[in-house]
Amino acid sequence: MTTIGGREKPICPTCGTQFPDREPPVSCLICEDPRQFVGWDGQRWTSLEAISGSYKNEFERDEDGVFSIRTEPKFAIGQRAQLIQTSEGNVLWECLSLLDEATLQKTMESLGGITAIAISHPHYYATMVEWSRAFGDAPIYLHDANREWVMHPHENIQFWSGDSRKLLGGLTLIHTPGHFRGFQVLHSPRHGEGRGALFVGDQPRVCMDRRWLSFMFSYPNFIPLSPAAVRDIVKRLDGFKFDRLYGAVPGWIVSTGAHEALKKSADRYLSAIAL
């Protein structure tokens, strides 16, 4: 089994991003950006080695062929990763900061490992390079428009450009700029219990009333997304069939009627900000 590397490299505990050198930078550029924030106690640093004893990853089945992985207690932003099984291999959608031997063993022995990794946007890049290396140098697919936000460059990162990119097993990455210029979502025609599923991170974001979605440029700082960006997202997703939508946090799921919910939610959002 592959050894987990990068255990001493600095990780920002506010956003979960790992940096490549053992000496941390002065600040985390992800958190300095208006879409995120520096922790109230100022810039701090941790590492895989430091968090491995205090946190663990929990696995949960979302549906046939889709499993959530989340860190307990909550670390950094608190997103989940999802392992999506296909006949051609498994895709890790989104990423977590914590990668330990228990996670590696569970993923390899019970779920079939990881063939490829894709992540919606920089807030969830986490320790993506360590995950890639631990799972046989699995390629990491990111949109080229987010290249400047990669804090830990590596040869396993494969940047793509354009509107969409086919992955293995019928999965498709779709470029939906807004929250970030290089934001991407993942479409599966097979999941969602055969009715199609969209894996979106937090754009659009599932509301507390899970019949609805919303859109923001910055969630922690409450900066709305422009009307043009919202219309563009809906247009880019219009040609894809999906009935279920998975958000970035456990429980953020529109179980059915997701495509119609997207359209109605965009209309509601646009009407509200026009007032």
Buried (B, 14 or more C-beta within 10 A) or exposed (E): EEEBBBBEBBBBBBBBBBBEEEEBBEEBBBBEBEBBBBBEEEBBBBBBEBBBEEBBBEBEEBBEBBBBBBBEEEBBBBBBBBBBBBEEBBBBBBBBBBBBEEBBEBBBEEBEBBBBBBBBBBBBBBBBBBBBBBBEEBBBBBBBBBBEBBBBEBEBBBBBEEEBBEBBBBBBBBBBBBBBBBBBBBBBBBBBBEBBBBBBBBBBBBBEEBBBBBBBBBBBEEEBBEBEBBEBBBEBBEEBEBBBBBBBBBEBBBBBBBBEBBEBBBEBBBEEEEE
